[in-house]
């Protein structure tokens, strides 16, 4: 049975966040420097409301959010990111590993702690929490050092349902998140997992994006599969056939 992506985000959020005297805590499982964007310091959070069949997150972290990782305050996460960035001489930060927009109060407090530290922050999100929360986009607009990358799961409702196992309407919510971000004046662009898409479905997506803002259609980033062994196993389990994909050691520079 397809699941409701909003209900699942709300349910997972309850498992991976908790209140504390120092603000809302969120579960994380590691902090690292990663090769993407030419070098970016990354805190990997636990928990996402989608179940993408190509997700690179390990099965343990993805399927057992109540058991994986530990709770951290916003201040500790911000300090950890800044400290590793200084050590690695990088100025680009992000939260990845799951859905960073879960735990809105936590994320906003992390951003508050990063303000004025001379870093840029990339928010990589599936967009669904930004679509269902009335004022998330306006809240994000207060931070001029962030850029939001909304990662679309396919080019249309049918592909979204095939790739995530969720109800197809979730795709419209991803587009709705982009619309809200554009309206709020937040720097953003869409990316799309296109390894399963046809040229025709990509054209359809560009038209949809163009209706929100021509800039979004121009800046559409094409994402392709990275064939980690556990990703290949998941794809086989779901009988998903892909058109393009790269071995982890052969990802082309333009994808990094
Ligand atoms: S939205 Fe991202 S983190 Fe969530 S399941 Fe899909 S690929 Fe994994």
Boltz pocket constraint, residues with backbone or C-beta under 6 A from the ligand:
constraints:
  - pocket:
      binder: B
      contacts: [[A, 48], [A, 49], [A, 50], [A, 51], [A, 52], [A, 54], [A, 55], [A, 56], [A, 57], [A, 97], [A, 98], [A, 99], [A, 126]]
      max_distance: 6.0
